[in-house]
Amino acid sequence: MNDRRTQRLDRISDALDSFGSLRLADAASLLEVSEMTVRRDVAAHPERFSCYGGHIIGAQGNGSGTGYVLDRERESHSSNKKIACERAVGFLEPGDTVFIDCGTTTPHLARRLADAKDLTVVCYSLNIADVVRRFEQIKLVLLGGVYHRSSASFDSPEALEHFRRIGINKAFLSAGGVHPAHGVSCSNFHEVGFKQEAMRKALATYLVVDSSKFGKVRSAYFADVDAFDAIVTDAVDFETRRLFEDRGIRLVTP
């Protein structure tokens, strides 16, 4: 590797340490080279960098600190998450444009799209995009912005405005807490705008959660429990089912 490229890569790493993500155009300006040169540099070192939606981020596992919250949560209740997503995928139809939320449950839904036909997926998270991009028959729309390591998701006013111009048939939402009195919530406030916009515009909305989320309340409220066409999960106890169904809320279980 030549010295100039080494210096460019080191400066990109320094910028990522400071900001978490870096727009491709900003990297080119910082390094005083073309965007194509930056793309080539980044593509040559997948062990250090990834490039999504015009943004450069550090490769997973390459950063400092305690690691992503997402990584710590990924294996929690994974079998229950898979069961919920097996039920959720049954709502998809050819020709759908669907929103898939960020989190550790929804990637299991994304992985079940390998045989889907004539589908467009809209997302704002890296882990969903990384799965869907492998399916050549699916059109992927990735909403970009500032990268949030805690949920591997992006956020920006421009991305939300772009999202408002996209038609959505179905939205599959995730959550960290589902409470009959205190509503549906997550841990990251930057997710709320995307979740609420998806619910506002979709013809049908589905909350996809594993059963461990019931009875919990997280810091960022985004909807009442009766705002969804259905709550899709792996199982619920008798009392929880009674509480929800008495309010006319549809629970979908195996």
C-alpha positions as CSV (number, residue, x, y, z in Angstrom):
1,M,0.0,0.0,0.0
2,N,1.4,3.4,-0.9
3,D,2.0,6.1,1.7
4,R,-0.7,8.4,0.5
5,R,-3.4,5.7,0.7
6,T,-2.2,4.8,4.1
7,Q,-2.5,8.4,5.2
8,R,-6.0,8.7,3.7
9,L,-7.2,5.5,5.5
10,D,-5.8,6.7,8.8
11,R,-7.6,10.1,8.4
12,I,-10.8,8.3,7.7
13,S,-10.4,6.2,10.8
14,D,-9.8,9.2,12.9
15,A,-12.9,10.9,11.5
16,L,-15.0,7.8,12.3
17,D,-13.6,7.7,15.8
18,S,-14.9,11.2,16.3
19,F,-18.2,11.2,14.4
20,G,-19.3,7.5,14.1
21,S,-20.0,7.9,10.3
22,L,-18.7,10.1,7.5
23,R,-20.5,11.2,4.3
24,L,-18.6,10.1,1.2
25,A,-18.6,13.6,-0.1
26,D,-17.2,15.0,3.1
27,A,-14.5,12.4,3.1
28,A,-13.5,13.4,-0.4
29,S,-13.4,17.0,0.6
30,L,-11.4,16.3,3.8
31,L,-8.8,14.2,1.8
32,E,-8.8,16.5,-1.3
33,V,-9.5,13.6,-3.6
34,S,-12.4,12.4,-5.7
35,E,-15.3,10.4,-4.3
36,M,-14.3,7.5,-6.6
37,T,-10.8,7.5,-4.9
38,V,-12.4,7.3,-1.5
39,R,-14.7,4.5,-2.6
40,R,-11.7,2.5,-3.9
41,D,-9.8,3.0,-0.7
42,V,-12.7,1.9,1.4
43,A,-13.6,-1.0,-0.8
44,A,-10.1,-2.3,-0.6
45,H,-10.3,-2.6,3.2
46,P,-13.6,-4.3,4.1
47,E,-12.0,-5.4,7.4
48,R,-11.8,-1.7,8.4
49,F,-14.7,0.1,6.6
50,S,-18.1,-0.3,5.0
51,C,-20.0,2.1,2.7
52,Y,-23.8,2.3,2.8
53,G,-26.1,4.9,1.4
54,G,-23.3,7.3,0.7
55,H,-21.9,7.0,4.2
56,I,-18.7,5.4,5.4
57,I,-18.8,3.5,8.8
58,G,-16.3,1.4,10.6
59,A,-16.6,-2.4,10.1
60,Q,-18.5,-4.1,12.9
61,G,-16.1,-5.3,15.6
62,N,-13.5,-2.8,14.5
63,G,-14.4,0.1,16.8
64,S,-13.3,0.9,20.3
65,G,-15.4,0.9,23.5
66,T,-17.9,-1.6,24.7
67,G,-19.4,-2.6,21.4
68,Y,-22.9,-2.0,20.0
69,V,-25.9,-2.4,22.2
70,L,-27.3,-4.2,19.1
71,D,-24.6,-6.8,19.4
72,R,-25.3,-7.4,23.0
73,E,-29.0,-7.9,22.3
74,R,-28.8,-9.9,19.2
75,E,-28.8,-13.4,20.8
76,S,-31.3,-12.5,23.5
77,H,-34.5,-14.5,23.0
78,S,-33.4,-15.3,19.4
79,S,-35.5,-18.4,19.0
80,N,-38.6,-16.5,20.0
81,K,-37.7,-13.7,17.6
82,K,-37.5,-16.2,14.8
83,I,-40.9,-17.6,15.6
84,A,-42.5,-14.2,15.5
85,C,-40.9,-13.4,12.2
86,E,-42.0,-16.7,10.7
87,R,-45.6,-15.5,11.4
88,A,-45.0,-12.0,10.2
89,V,-43.6,-12.9,6.8
90,G,-47.0,-14.5,6.0
91,F,-48.4,-11.0,5.6
92,L,-46.2,-10.2,2.6
93,E,-47.6,-10.2,-0.9
94,P,-46.0,-9.8,-4.4
95,G,-45.8,-6.1,-5.3
96,D,-45.6,-4.8,-1.8
97,T,-43.5,-1.9,-0.7
98,V,-42.6,-2.6,2.9
99,F,-40.9,-0.7,5.7
100,I,-38.7,-2.9,8.0
101,D,-37.7,-1.3,11.3
102,C,-34.3,-1.5,12.9
103,G,-33.5,-3.8,15.9
104,T,-32.6,-7.4,16.6
105,T,-35.9,-9.0,15.8
106,T,-36.5,-7.6,12.3
107,P,-33.3,-9.1,10.7
108,H,-34.9,-12.5,11.1
109,L,-37.8,-11.2,9.0
110,A,-35.4,-9.8,6.4
111,R,-33.6,-13.2,6.1
112,R,-37.0,-14.8,5.2
113,L,-37.3,-12.7,2.1
114,A,-34.9,-14.8,-0.1
115,D,-37.8,-16.2,-2.1
116,A,-40.0,-13.0,-2.1
117,K,-41.1,-11.8,-5.5
118,D,-41.6,-8.2,-6.7
119,L,-40.8,-6.6,-3.4
120,T,-39.4,-3.2,-2.4
121,V,-37.9,-2.9,1.1
122,V,-37.5,0.5,2.8
123,C,-35.2,0.7,5.8
124,Y,-33.0,3.0,7.8
125,S,-30.8,0.4,9.5
126,L,-27.5,-1.2,8.5
127,N,-28.3,-4.7,9.6
128,I,-31.5,-4.9,7.5
129,A,-29.8,-3.4,4.5
130,D,-26.9,-5.8,4.8
131,V,-29.3,-8.8,4.6
132,V,-31.7,-7.5,1.9
133,R,-28.9,-6.3,-0.4
134,R,-28.0,-10.0,-1.0
135,F,-31.4,-10.7,-2.6
136,E,-31.1,-9.5,-6.2
137,Q,-34.8,-9.7,-6.9
138,I,-35.7,-7.2,-4.1
139,K,-35.4,-3.4,-4.6
140,L,-33.7,-1.8,-1.5
141,V,-34.2,1.8,-0.4
142,L,-31.8,2.7,2.4
143,L,-32.5,6.0,4.2
144,G,-29.2,7.5,5.3
145,G,-27.9,10.1,7.7
146,V,-25.9,10.1,10.9
147,Y,-25.0,6.6,12.0
148,H,-26.1,5.4,15.5
149,R,-24.0,2.5,16.7
150,S,-26.5,1.5,19.4
151,S,-29.0,0.4,16.9
152,A,-27.0,0.2,13.7
153,S,-29.4,2.8,12.2
154,F,-29.3,6.1,10.4
155,D,-31.1,9.4,11.2
156,S,-31.4,12.8,9.5
157,P,-34.1,15.3,8.7
158,E,-33.4,14.8,5.0
159,A,-33.9,11.0,5.2
160,L,-37.2,11.5,7.0
161,E,-38.4,14.0,4.4
162,H,-37.4,11.6,1.6
163,F,-39.3,8.8,3.5
164,R,-42.5,11.0,3.4
165,R,-42.4,10.8,-0.4
166,I,-42.4,7.0,-0.5
167,G,-45.6,5.0,-0.6
168,I,-45.7,2.1,1.8
169,N,-48.1,-0.9,1.7
170,K,-47.0,-2.5,5.0
171,A,-44.9,-1.6,7.9
172,F,-43.2,-4.0,10.3
173,L,-42.2,-2.3,13.5
174,S,-40.0,-3.4,16.4
175,A,-40.1,-2.3,20.0
176,G,-38.3,-2.7,23.3
177,G,-41.5,-2.5,25.4
178,V,-45.2,-3.3,24.9
179,H,-47.4,-2.3,27.8
180,P,-51.2,-2.2,27.8
181,A,-51.4,1.1,29.7
182,H,-48.1,2.8,28.8
183,G,-48.0,1.9,25.1
184,V,-45.2,0.8,22.8
185,S,-41.7,2.2,23.3
186,C,-38.1,1.8,22.3
187,S,-34.7,2.8,23.7
188,N,-33.6,5.3,21.1
189,F,-35.4,8.6,20.5
190,H,-34.0,9.0,17.0
191,E,-36.0,6.0,15.9
192,V,-39.4,7.6,16.8
193,G,-39.8,9.8,13.7
194,F,-39.2,6.9,11.3
195,K,-41.5,4.6,13.2
196,Q,-44.4,7.1,13.4
197,E,-44.0,8.1,9.8
198,A,-44.1,4.4,8.7
199,M,-47.3,3.9,10.8
200,R,-48.9,7.1,9.4
201,K,-48.5,6.2,5.8
202,A,-48.7,2.4,5.7
203,L,-51.9,0.7,4.6
204,A,-51.2,-2.0,7.3
205,T,-48.9,-1.9,10.3
206,Y,-47.6,-4.9,12.2
207,L,-45.7,-4.8,15.5
208,V,-43.2,-7.8,15.5
209,V,-41.9,-8.5,19.0
210,D,-40.9,-11.5,21.1
211,S,-42.8,-12.3,24.2
212,S,-40.1,-10.9,26.6
213,K,-41.1,-7.3,25.5
214,F,-44.6,-7.5,27.0
215,G,-45.1,-5.5,30.3
216,K,-41.9,-3.5,29.7
217,V,-41.6,0.3,29.2
218,R,-38.7,2.0,27.5
219,S,-37.8,5.6,27.4
220,A,-39.0,6.6,23.9
221,Y,-42.7,6.1,23.5
222,F,-44.0,6.0,19.9
223,A,-47.5,4.5,19.8
224,D,-50.5,3.1,21.7
225,V,-50.9,-0.6,21.7
226,D,-54.1,-0.4,19.7
227,A,-52.5,1.6,16.8
228,F,-51.4,-1.6,15.0
229,D,-53.4,-3.9,12.7
230,A,-51.8,-6.8,14.6
231,I,-49.1,-7.6,17.1
232,V,-47.1,-10.6,15.9
233,T,-45.3,-12.5,18.6
234,D,-44.1,-16.0,19.6
235,A,-46.5,-16.5,22.6
236,V,-48.5,-14.7,25.2
237,D,-49.8,-15.8,28.6
238,F,-53.5,-16.0,29.2
239,E,-53.7,-12.8,31.2
240,T,-51.8,-10.8,28.6
241,R,-54.0,-12.1,25.8
242,R,-57.1,-11.2,27.7
243,L,-55.9,-7.7,28.5
244,F,-55.1,-7.0,24.8
245,E,-58.1,-8.8,23.2
246,D,-60.5,-7.0,25.6
247,R,-59.3,-3.8,23.9
248,G,-59.9,-5.3,20.4
249,I,-56.2,-5.7,19.7
250,R,-55.3,-8.6,17.4
251,L,-52.5,-10.9,18.6
252,V,-51.0,-13.2,16.1
253,T,-49.1,-16.2,17.5
254,P,-48.2,-19.7,16.2
